[in-house]
Amino acid sequence: MDLLASAGPFGISPSTDQLIVINLAAILVGTTFNSPQKVIKWGGVLIAVVTSTCAIWCQH
């Protein structure tokens, strides 16, 4: 429950920060997935998955 009780900078709770990271990851996948270069396509997906997972589980 300490996630809901504490607030980060500017009064943003960690759960809101997690939603921001997930939304940014979705934007990253949306902009890179149609790339003809496989490095950019799968690199964007990989970065989005890693950052979303860390935002949900790592609680920094």
Backbone torsions as a table, in degrees:
resi	resn	phi	psi	omega
1	MET	NA	-11.0	-179.0
2	ASP	-67.6	-17.1	176.3
3	LEU	-65.5	-38.7	-178.7
4	LEU	-81.2	-23.5	-176.1
5	ALA	-81.5	-30.0	-176.2
6	SER	-94.5	155.4	177.8
7	ALA	-128.3	140.9	179.0
8	GLY	-86.7	-162.6	179.3
9	PRO	-62.6	146.9	-179.5
10	PHE	63.2	19.7	177.7
11	GLY	75.1	14.4	-180.0
12	ILE	-85.8	125.6	178.9
13	SER	-76.5	156.7	179.4
14	PRO	-57.9	-31.1	178.8
15	SER	-67.1	-34.0	175.7
16	THR	-68.6	-39.9	176.1
17	ASP	-60.2	-39.5	178.5
18	GLN	-63.5	-41.5	178.4
19	LEU	-65.2	-37.1	178.2
20	ILE	-63.7	-44.3	179.5
21	VAL	-63.6	-41.7	-179.5
22	ILE	-66.7	-39.6	177.3
23	ASN	-65.8	-40.8	177.0
24	LEU	-65.3	-35.7	177.0
25	ALA	-65.7	-38.3	177.5
26	ALA	-65.1	-38.8	176.5
27	ILE	-64.5	-41.1	178.9
28	LEU	-61.3	-45.5	179.0
29	VAL	-65.2	-41.5	-179.6
30	GLY	-62.6	-33.3	-178.1
31	THR	-88.6	-23.4	-176.4
32	THR	-103.9	-16.1	-171.7
33	PHE	-70.7	-25.3	179.7
34	ASN	-88.5	8.1	-179.3
35	SER	-70.5	138.9	178.0
36	PRO	-72.0	-18.2	179.8
37	GLN	-88.2	124.8	-176.6
38	LYS	-65.4	-30.0	-180.0
39	VAL	-64.1	-43.5	-180.0
40	ILE	-71.4	-42.8	-178.6
41	LYS	-60.1	-57.3	-174.9
42	TRP	-79.5	-24.1	173.5
43	GLY	-65.5	-41.6	176.4
44	GLY	-63.4	-41.6	178.0
45	VAL	-64.8	-44.5	-179.3
46	LEU	-62.5	-46.2	179.3
47	ILE	-62.9	-40.7	179.5
48	ALA	-64.0	-41.6	-179.8
49	VAL	-66.9	-44.0	-178.3
50	VAL	-65.9	-44.9	-179.0
51	THR	-68.7	-37.2	177.6
52	SER	-66.3	-42.0	178.6
53	THR	-63.6	-43.1	179.1
54	CYS	-66.6	-38.4	179.1
55	ALA	-64.0	-35.1	-178.1
56	ILE	-80.0	-42.6	-170.2
57	TRP	-101.8	-26.0	-170.4
58	CYS	-82.8	-24.1	175.2
59	GLN	44.7	54.9	178.6
60	HIS	-77.6	NA	NA
